[in-house]
């Protein structure tokens, strides 16, 4: 996938970087860190300006974030609550817990969106609860943009400084991604354990 990213950016420049970043937020096939490092390398070669690269990648991230926000916004929290009320017990998620989570997010959503944009995996998912609680559009974009700008600036700067050795940074980024995936795997295992426990109780 890294080779694909290299080809896309080489062929269509910053538009390609923005496209890859946007896709990463929707379905993460290529880590955003790798795209940003590669873009930073191209900045060091003089192909792009730093500010224009930062703007392009930030707009790409916002486009991807908007995708999930819109889906959750129009799907509505009531529908999700009804689904969890019906099936949540199978995965150890009582509807009361979901409701409490939504109440918590309504209070702390701004910080969650801001910091979530700087955490692998979470950066792709944090738009969903924001949409479900009907976070204001201006608030969503202000805190999303703030977090994205910090994240993108960091990795673009690393890419610029590493230059042709940008893939060294990608190795560290991969470690962060695997750590996030490991955390997600623990959650999935927990859900599966609860599912089979509930299945066993029903059979008894």
HUCOR-V399019 format. One record per pair of residues at least 12 apart in sequence whose C-alpha atoms are under 7 Angstrom apart, sorted by the first residue. I is the first residue (numbers start at 1). J is the second residue. Records with the same first field share a line. If there is no record, write none. Layout:
BEGIN
I = J / J
END
This chain:
BEGIN
1 = 30
2 = 30
5 = 35
14 = 53 / 56
17 = 35 / 39 / 57
18 = 56 / 57 / 59 / 60
19 = 60
21 = 35 / 57 / 60 / 61
22 = 60 / 61 / 63 / 64
23 = 64
25 = 61 / 64 / 65 / 123 / 124
26 = 64 / 124
33 = 155 / 170 / 173
34 = 170
36 = 152 / 155 / 156 / 159
37 = 155 / 156 / 158 / 159 / 166
38 = 159 / 166
39 = 156
40 = 156 / 157 / 159 / 160
41 = 159 / 160 / 163 / 164 / 166
43 = 160
44 = 160 / 163
54 = 152 / 153
58 = 148 / 149
65 = 124 / 127
68 = 127 / 128
69 = 127 / 128 / 130 / 131
70 = 131
72 = 128 / 131 / 132
73 = 131 / 132 / 134
76 = 132
77 = 132 / 133
81 = 95
90 = 194 / 195 / 198
91 = 191 / 192 / 194 / 195
92 = 191 / 194
102 = 133
106 = 133
109 = 130
110 = 143
113 = 126 / 143 / 144
114 = 143 / 144 / 146 / 147
115 = 147
117 = 144 / 147 / 148
118 = 147 / 148 / 151
120 = 177 / 180
121 = 180
END
